[in-house]
Amino acid sequence: MGQETVDLSVQLGSLTLAYPTLMGSGCYGSGQEFAPFVDLSRIGGIVLKSVTRQPRLGNPTPRLVHTPSGMLNAIGLQNPGIDFYLEHDVATFADRPCTMIGSVAGFSIDDYAYVCERLAARREIAAVELNISCPNVASEGETFACDPRLTARVVGAARATTDKPLIVKLSPNVTDIAAIARQAQDAGADALAVVNTVRGMAIDVQTWQPRLGNVTGGLSGPAIRPIALLAVYEVARAVTIPIVGQGGIESVSDALEFFLAGASAIGIGTANFIDPRIPERIVDGLAAYLRQRNLHSIREIVGRANVGFANAHQYEGDED
């Protein structure tokens, strides 16, 4: 494909990704399911499904509902708990040809610190995502990401347990996401994932009942892309650490919008359920886009559509 002429690598703290594409937590398993269809060496990395301190059965069914241009999910953080996860699952990630990023969820600050420390200690895990913004586990699922002070406390507690990169996933369901982003950065986050799903629901007009067993869930897919893009734009003006832009990315054009708004990397989630090859097509398209404009690195376009971005960042492309 001629990709050797452009540099698609990105830096998230001390973590270097060969490609600027991360597969969203809960949308890609550990990569094994997608390996027959996708060359895993041509994606930046996989964010694993969130794990908690204790096992969780998750929410009652139904857990998934299709909506126009999107999908509602209310899985409820189903997972086997950190003890089982470390004993049976994590060792199988060692042979993946891409970066593996763990994801931690919890219901107290101590939960996050405890699980983060244990997960980050494993050599198979290159970085840790802090999922402080899950909107489908009753009200407590979003407490941390909706309160700047709690955001700072949970990020600080996790930061104290490991030197590995911390990526903090923020909620779009807030009044001022930039303020929360600044607190996460000041508390030690190495990067921010912007954003998680948007709260929503659907009702069955025949039964007069909510269509999700949990009543509410998280909306993902193209329907939330403008919301996510604005969040990236605002956060990029407020912090200096890298941003993983995510929310409804399905095409090269979608990805470019996020880079131009200020994202250093992108997360691809719901689109993988539609076509597993989308990540590879986006990588090829990004390389072609850069070549057409005689650009040498993906970093040269980060924040170019964001006037306020330059106040906090210096373009690497201008230094060459």
PyMOL commands that set and color helices and strands:
alter all, ss='L'
color gray80, all
select helices_A, chain A and resi 3-5+40-42+82-93+109-120+139-146+148-159+177-186+222-236+252-261+271-274+278-292+298-301+309-312+316-319
alter helices_A, ss='H'
color red, helices_A
select strands_A, chain A and resi 10-12+15-17+21-23+45-47+64-67+70-73+99-104+127-131+166-170+191-194+198-201+203-204+209-210+216-220+243-246+265-268
alter strands_A, ss='S'
color yellow, strands_A
deselect
rebuild
show_as cartoon
